[in-house]
Amino acid sequence: MLGVFLLIAGIIALGLYYMVAPIILSTYRRYRGRRTIICPETDQIVEMELKAGRAGVMAALGRQDLRVKWCSLWPGRKSCAQECIKEDWPAAGEPRDHD
């Protein structure tokens, strides 16, 4: 009976390793690091950082949920609408559009 449980646990572990971990890692790499952007609310140049770990876990669950971890305008504007977050966020090594 113990062998059956070990087999099931092994199959689950392999599934997590080969299916879930790549999704988490690629999403984490895409959203990690600080970015310099123009705030849509204040039209100022700011630095901000997203919660990359949370974005990776949520992507593995099939949900797109991006949140700001840090912004240079905080704490004064911490309750902003976070409209600066884009779903087509460029990865750390990708060239960025300067619109």
C-alpha positions as CSV (number, residue, x, y, z in Angstrom):
1,M,0.0,0.0,0.0
2,L,2.9,2.3,0.7
3,G,4.3,1.7,-2.7
4,V,1.0,2.9,-4.3
5,F,1.1,6.1,-2.4
6,L,4.8,6.7,-3.3
7,L,4.0,6.1,-7.0
8,I,1.1,8.6,-6.8
9,A,3.3,11.1,-5.0
10,G,6.0,10.6,-7.6
11,I,3.6,11.2,-10.5
12,I,2.3,14.4,-8.9
13,A,5.9,15.6,-8.3
14,L,6.9,15.0,-11.9
15,G,3.8,16.8,-13.1
16,L,4.6,19.8,-11.0
17,Y,8.2,19.8,-12.1
18,Y,7.5,19.5,-15.9
19,M,4.2,21.4,-16.2
20,V,3.8,23.9,-13.4
21,A,7.4,25.0,-12.6
22,P,8.1,26.2,-16.2
23,I,5.0,28.4,-16.2
24,I,6.0,29.9,-12.8
25,L,9.6,30.5,-13.8
26,S,8.9,32.1,-17.2
27,T,6.3,34.4,-15.7
28,Y,8.6,35.3,-12.8
29,R,11.4,36.2,-15.2
30,R,9.1,38.3,-17.3
31,Y,7.9,40.5,-14.4
32,R,10.9,40.7,-12.1
33,G,13.1,43.8,-11.7
34,R,12.4,47.5,-11.5
35,R,11.0,49.4,-14.5
36,T,11.1,53.1,-15.4
37,I,7.7,54.1,-16.6
38,I,5.5,57.2,-17.0
39,C,2.8,57.2,-14.4
40,P,-0.6,57.5,-16.1
41,E,-2.1,59.4,-13.2
42,T,0.6,62.0,-12.6
43,D,2.5,62.0,-15.9
44,Q,5.8,61.7,-13.9
45,I,8.7,59.4,-14.6
46,V,8.7,56.8,-11.8
47,E,10.4,53.5,-11.0
48,M,8.2,50.6,-10.0
49,E,8.5,46.9,-9.3
50,L,5.8,44.2,-9.7
51,K,5.2,41.2,-7.4
52,A,6.8,38.7,-9.8
53,G,6.5,35.7,-7.5
54,R,2.7,36.2,-7.1
55,A,2.4,36.7,-10.8
56,G,4.1,33.4,-11.4
57,V,2.0,31.4,-9.0
58,M,-1.2,33.0,-10.4
59,A,-0.1,32.2,-13.9
60,A,0.2,28.6,-12.9
61,L,-3.3,28.7,-11.6
62,G,-4.5,30.1,-15.0
63,R,-5.1,33.7,-13.7
64,Q,-3.5,37.0,-14.7
65,D,-3.0,39.0,-11.5
66,L,-0.4,41.7,-11.6
67,R,0.2,43.9,-8.6
68,V,2.7,46.6,-7.8
69,K,5.3,45.7,-5.2
70,W,7.0,49.0,-5.0
71,C,6.7,52.4,-6.6
72,S,8.8,55.5,-6.2
73,L,5.7,57.6,-5.7
74,W,4.8,55.7,-2.6
75,P,3.8,56.1,0.3
76,G,2.1,59.3,-0.9
77,R,0.2,57.6,-3.7
78,K,0.0,54.0,-2.4
79,S,-3.8,53.8,-2.9
80,C,-3.5,54.5,-6.7
81,A,-5.5,52.5,-9.2
82,Q,-2.2,50.9,-10.5
83,E,-3.2,51.6,-14.2
84,C,0.5,51.5,-15.0
85,I,0.5,47.7,-15.1
86,K,0.3,46.3,-18.6
87,E,-0.5,42.7,-19.6
88,D,2.0,42.9,-22.5
89,W,4.9,43.8,-20.1
90,P,8.2,43.3,-21.8
91,A,10.6,40.7,-20.3
92,A,13.8,41.9,-18.6
93,G,16.0,41.3,-21.7
94,E,13.5,42.4,-24.3
95,P,13.7,45.9,-25.9
96,R,11.0,48.3,-24.7
97,D,8.9,50.6,-26.7
98,H,9.3,54.3,-25.7
99,D,5.9,55.7,-26.7
